[in-house]
């Protein structure tokens, strides 16, 4: 029944029907920067591919899938109607559509194509803005490749399935599938991130490389996957194993799902507890080398934490700037109010710095030739530093962006509460803040080539901004004393990440962006909350750069 009490005015239209990739100037420029030197035709192909994905991510349909997948979370079915153990997880059709689009768009296919990591990182940043939870199995499937390559025979068997663009949700022997997904089950109740405290046992069988596992895993991610990388104690020590869900003869492997976790966010994705009781497994790498075997996977998933947080921040900033551009208050558009402009610009700086850093690290994975070795050394320090800092900036930014929408942002229909619930996840997954900070210290003490690569990277911007130069000098002073570094590790890693971000922005971002970043993050003229940028900066240019034009 129509009412005549009022007419709805001064409400921002939904931010849908746009190209998420093309509207993100920082991301589009990064893709061009890192791909054009490889081949102009490669850049053209990537742009077309990413714009197709960007239009899908910005569509009404994709946003509806995201809502449906989170409002209808996965359901565990441990037994069938007759009492037989089946251990299956049912997902809403929207989940399968999101995951299927990710796979068919090449988001698990980075390792074997030119510029593959930049293209895949950009695609992951674009598509997970529609819905973040399904990015978990996408990330683990992508990241499993370097671990499997420690066993060439195993890699030859599994890598074509993991990098396939065919999404096959059926539960059957992997050999009968053209596409497969991998999850992982590393941590246990008593150890958490301290995986060397794991108690799951692996008993060798007569056949070379085959074992039976007995034990439990406290967090098993994406339990509907076709296989899982697992750490267990073999006779020779902590070892990595591949556990298939379905055996070659078609029977189900012993994979007893106990329950699904009731999580703060990430509701569309299933995280489970699993028991192994005579579970068949295949060894990956040598006995006693489990941590070294999975280290490549851990680095890749940590980078995905950075990319995923950059995606959340970009979507939060896009929504808040869009709202402010269409909402009037106190005599004019919110976006033109000096204080609101300061808030929006401050968040836009954080978002762009995260995006530029994430794509630079992805490009380091693609590096070949003489520069490839230096880039790989850079990753050893830059990935945990970026993972520490970028993921920690995600939650306060998302909360501030929600506040920009006022009461509308606190309402579930706005989509902002889902972003906020998702925002802490990446700082926890693959090692929380202390784990990352201590990993940076470990690399500084044991791998001098990593520090050399880091210093060369930031050194490329020396002399371009006096605030960056002072920050580099201060960082070198802190790095000179590693004996007492543990107690101040978080501060040290924060400074490393900020100096790296500042150096990249000085080299590649528009002057308004680089100036504002250096003045606030490196020059010290900044408060503890967003919206405290100093006077005299070109904030209008920073905000306009972050705005989506419908």
NORJORA-V555566 format. One record per backbone hydrogen bond with DSSP energy under -0.5 kcal/mol. CO is the residue of the C=O (numbers start at 1). NH is the residue of the N-H. E is the energy in kcal/mol with one decimal. If there is no record, write none. Layout:
CO_NH_E ; CO_NH_E
This chain:
7_9_-0.6 ; 14_16_-1.6 ; 18_20_-0.9 ; 19_23_-2.3 ; 21_24_-1.4 ; 23_25_-1.0 ; 24_28_-2.7 ; 25_29_-2.4 ; 26_30_-1.7 ; 27_31_-2.4 ; 28_32_-2.0 ; 29_33_-2.7 ; 30_34_-2.2 ; 31_35_-2.0 ; 32_36_-2.1 ; 35_38_-1.2 ; 35_39_-1.6 ; 39_43_-1.7 ; 40_44_-2.1 ; 41_45_-2.2 ; 42_46_-2.5 ; 43_47_-2.8 ; 44_48_-2.1 ; 45_49_-2.3 ; 46_50_-3.1 ; 47_51_-2.5 ; 48_52_-2.0 ; 49_53_-1.9 ; 50_54_-2.7 ; 51_55_-2.6 ; 52_56_-1.6 ; 53_57_-2.7 ; 54_20_-1.8 ; 54_58_-1.8 ; 56_59_-1.2 ; 58_17_-3.2 ; 58_18_-0.6 ; 59_63_-1.7 ; 60_64_-2.1 ; 61_65_-2.3 ; 62_66_-2.1 ; 63_67_-1.9 ; 64_68_-2.8 ; 65_69_-2.8 ; 66_70_-1.3 ; 67_71_-2.3 ; 68_72_-1.4 ; 72_92_-0.6 ; 75_90_-2.9 ; 76_78_-0.5 ; 77_88_-2.6 ; 78_86_-2.8 ; 78_87_-1.3 ; 80_83_-1.7 ; 84_80_-2.4 ; 88_77_-3.3 ; 90_75_-2.2 ; 92_95_-1.3 ; 92_96_-1.1 ; 93_97_-1.9 ; 94_98_-2.4 ; 95_99_-2.8 ; 96_100_-2.6 ; 97_101_-2.1 ; 98_102_-1.9 ; 99_103_-2.3 ; 100_104_-2.6 ; 101_105_-1.2 ; 102_107_-2.2 ; 103_106_-1.8 ; 106_109_-1.5 ; 108_110_-0.6 ; 110_113_-0.7 ; 113_116_-2.1 ; 115_119_-2.4 ; 116_120_-2.3 ; 117_121_-2.6 ; 118_122_-2.5 ; 119_123_-2.1 ; 120_124_-2.6 ; 121_125_-2.4 ; 122_126_-2.0 ; 123_127_-3.1 ; 124_128_-1.9 ; 126_129_-1.1 ; 127_130_-1.7 ; 127_131_-0.7 ; 132_135_-1.8 ; 133_136_-1.6 ; 134_138_-1.1 ; 135_139_-2.7 ; 136_140_-2.3 ; 137_141_-2.1 ; 138_142_-2.1 ; 139_143_-2.7 ; 140_144_-1.5 ; 142_145_-0.9 ; 143_147_-0.6 ; 144_148_-2.3 ; 145_149_-1.8 ; 147_150_-1.4 ; 148_151_-2.1 ; 148_155_-0.6 ; 151_155_-2.7 ; 152_156_-2.5 ; 153_157_-1.4 ; 154_158_-2.5 ; 155_159_-2.7 ; 158_161_-0.7 ; 158_162_-2.1 ; 159_163_-2.2 ; 161_164_-0.7 ; 161_180_-1.7 ; 165_167_-0.5 ; 166_168_-0.7 ; 167_169_-0.5 ; 170_172_-0.9 ; 173_176_-2.1 ; 174_177_-2.1 ; 181_226_-1.8 ; 181_227_-1.0 ; 183_229_-1.9 ; 184_221_-1.9 ; 185_231_-1.0 ; 187_218_-1.8 ; 187_219_-1.0 ; 188_191_-0.8 ; 188_192_-2.2 ; 191_194_-2.0 ; 193_195_-2.0 ; 194_197_-2.0 ; 195_198_-1.9 ; 200_233_-3.8 ; 201_214_-2.2 ; 202_204_-0.5 ; 203_212_-2.1 ; 207_210_-1.9 ; 209_283_-2.9 ; 210_205_-2.9 ; 211_281_-2.3 ; 212_203_-2.7 ; 213_278_-1.7 ; 213_279_-2.2 ; 214_201_-2.8 ; 215_276_-3.3 ; 217_274_-1.9 ; 219_186_-0.5 ; 219_221_-0.6 ; 220_272_-2.5 ; 221_184_-0.6 ; 222_225_-1.9 ; 226_245_-2.4 ; 226_246_-0.5 ; 227_183_-2.8 ; 228_230_-0.5 ; 228_243_-3.0 ; 229_185_-2.6 ; 230_241_-2.7 ; 232_234_-0.9 ; 232_239_-2.9 ; 233_202_-2.3 ; 234_237_-2.3 ; 237_234_-2.3 ; 237_288_-0.7 ; 238_290_-2.7 ; 239_232_-2.3 ; 240_284_-2.8 ; 241_230_-2.7 ; 241_243_-0.6 ; 242_244_-0.6 ; 242_282_-2.3 ; 243_228_-1.6 ; 245_253_-2.5 ; 246_174_-0.5 ; 247_250_-2.1 ; 251_247_-2.9 ; 253_255_-0.8 ; 255_257_-0.9 ; 256_275_-2.3 ; 259_273_-1.9 ; 261_263_-1.0 ; 266_269_-1.0 ; 267_74_-0.6 ; 270_222_-1.8 ; 271_261_-3.5 ; 272_220_-2.8 ; 273_258_-3.1 ; 273_259_-0.7 ; 274_217_-2.3 ; 275_256_-1.8 ; 276_215_-2.4 ; 279_213_-2.6 ; 281_211_-2.4 ; 282_242_-3.1 ; 283_285_-0.5 ; 284_240_-0.6 ; 286_289_-1.7 ; 289_293_-2.4 ; 290_294_-2.0 ; 291_295_-0.8 ; 294_298_-2.6 ; 295_299_-2.3 ; 296_300_-1.8 ; 297_301_-2.5 ; 298_302_-2.3 ; 299_303_-2.1 ; 300_304_-1.7 ; 301_305_-1.5 ; 302_306_-1.6 ; 303_307_-2.6 ; 304_308_-3.2 ; 305_309_-2.2 ; 306_310_-2.4 ; 307_311_-2.2 ; 308_312_-2.2 ; 309_313_-2.7 ; 310_314_-2.5 ; 311_315_-2.3 ; 312_316_-2.4 ; 313_317_-2.7 ; 314_318_-2.7 ; 315_319_-2.3 ; 316_320_-2.2 ; 317_321_-2.8 ; 318_322_-2.1 ; 319_323_-2.4 ; 320_324_-2.4 ; 321_325_-2.0 ; 322_326_-1.1 ; 323_326_-0.7 ; 323_327_-1.0 ; 324_335_-1.9 ; 326_328_-0.5 ; 327_334_-3.0 ; 329_332_-0.8 ; 332_329_-3.0 ; 333_336_-1.5 ; 334_337_-1.7 ; 337_341_-2.9 ; 338_342_-1.7 ; 339_343_-1.9 ; 340_344_-2.7 ; 341_345_-2.7 ; 342_346_-2.3 ; 343_347_-2.1 ; 344_348_-2.4 ; 345_349_-2.3 ; 346_350_-1.7 ; 347_351_-2.4 ; 348_352_-2.7 ; 349_353_-2.6 ; 350_354_-1.8 ; 351_355_-2.2 ; 352_356_-2.8 ; 353_357_-1.9 ; 354_358_-2.4 ; 355_359_-2.3 ; 356_360_-1.8 ; 357_361_-2.1 ; 358_362_-2.0 ; 359_363_-2.3 ; 360_364_-1.4 ; 361_365_-1.2 ; 362_366_-1.1 ; 363_367_-0.9 ; 368_371_-0.6 ; 369_372_-1.3 ; 369_373_-0.6 ; 370_374_-0.6 ; 371_375_-2.0 ; 372_376_-2.3 ; 373_377_-1.9 ; 374_378_-2.2 ; 375_379_-1.9 ; 376_380_-1.0 ; 377_381_-0.7 ; 378_381_-0.9 ; 378_382_-3.0 ; 379_383_-2.0 ; 381_385_-1.8 ; 382_386_-2.7 ; 383_387_-2.9 ; 384_388_-2.3 ; 385_389_-2.3 ; 386_390_-2.3 ; 386_391_-0.6 ; 387_391_-0.9 ; 388_392_-0.9 ; 389_393_-1.6 ; 390_394_-0.8 ; 391_395_-0.6 ; 392_396_-0.6 ; 393_397_-1.6 ; 394_398_-2.6 ; 395_399_-2.4 ; 396_400_-2.0 ; 397_401_-2.7 ; 398_402_-2.3 ; 399_403_-1.9 ; 400_404_-1.5 ; 401_405_-0.7 ; 402_405_-1.2 ; 403_406_-1.9 ; 405_408_-1.1 ; 406_409_-0.9 ; 406_410_-0.8 ; 407_410_-0.6 ; 407_411_-0.5 ; 408_411_-0.9 ; 411_414_-1.9 ; 412_415_-1.9 ; 415_419_-1.5 ; 416_420_-2.4 ; 417_421_-2.5 ; 418_422_-1.8 ; 419_423_-1.5 ; 420_424_-0.5 ; 422_425_-1.6 ; 424_427_-0.8 ; 424_428_-0.7 ; 425_428_-1.7 ; 425_429_-2.6 ; 428_431_-1.1 ; 432_436_-2.0 ; 433_437_-2.5 ; 434_438_-2.6 ; 435_439_-1.8 ; 436_440_-2.1 ; 437_441_-1.9 ; 438_442_-2.3 ; 439_443_-2.2 ; 440_444_-2.4 ; 441_445_-2.1 ; 442_446_-2.0 ; 443_447_-2.5 ; 447_450_-1.6 ; 447_451_-1.0 ; 448_452_-2.3 ; 449_453_-2.0 ; 450_454_-2.2 ; 451_455_-2.7 ; 452_456_-2.1 ; 453_457_-2.0 ; 454_458_-2.3 ; 455_459_-1.9 ; 456_460_-0.8 ; 457_460_-1.0 ; 458_461_-1.5 ; 459_462_-1.2 ; 461_464_-1.8 ; 465_469_-2.3 ; 466_470_-2.0 ; 467_471_-2.0 ; 468_472_-2.6 ; 469_473_-2.2 ; 470_474_-2.5 ; 471_475_-2.4 ; 472_476_-2.5 ; 473_477_-1.6 ; 474_478_-1.9 ; 475_479_-2.5 ; 476_480_-1.0 ; 478_481_-1.2 ; 480_482_-0.6 ; 482_485_-1.0 ; 485_488_-0.7 ; 486_489_-1.6 ; 488_492_-2.4 ; 489_493_-2.8 ; 490_494_-2.5 ; 491_495_-2.2 ; 492_496_-2.2 ; 493_497_-2.5 ; 494_498_-2.5 ; 495_499_-2.6 ; 496_500_-2.2 ; 497_501_-2.7 ; 498_502_-3.0 ; 499_503_-2.4 ; 500_504_-2.0 ; 501_505_-2.5 ; 502_506_-2.5 ; 503_507_-1.4 ; 504_508_-2.3 ; 505_509_-2.2 ; 510_513_-0.7 ; 510_514_-2.3 ; 511_515_-2.8 ; 512_516_-1.8 ; 513_517_-2.4 ; 514_518_-2.5 ; 515_519_-2.4 ; 516_520_-1.9 ; 517_521_-2.3 ; 517_522_-0.9 ; 518_522_-0.6 ; 518_523_-2.2 ; 519_525_-1.8 ; 520_524_-0.7 ; 524_526_-1.5 ; 525_534_-0.6 ; 534_537_-0.7 ; 537_539_-1.8 ; 538_542_-1.3 ; 539_543_-2.5 ; 540_544_-2.5 ; 541_545_-1.7 ; 542_546_-1.0 ; 543_546_-0.7 ; 543_547_-0.7 ; 544_547_-0.8 ; 545_25_-0.5 ; 547_549_-0.6 ; 548_550_-0.7
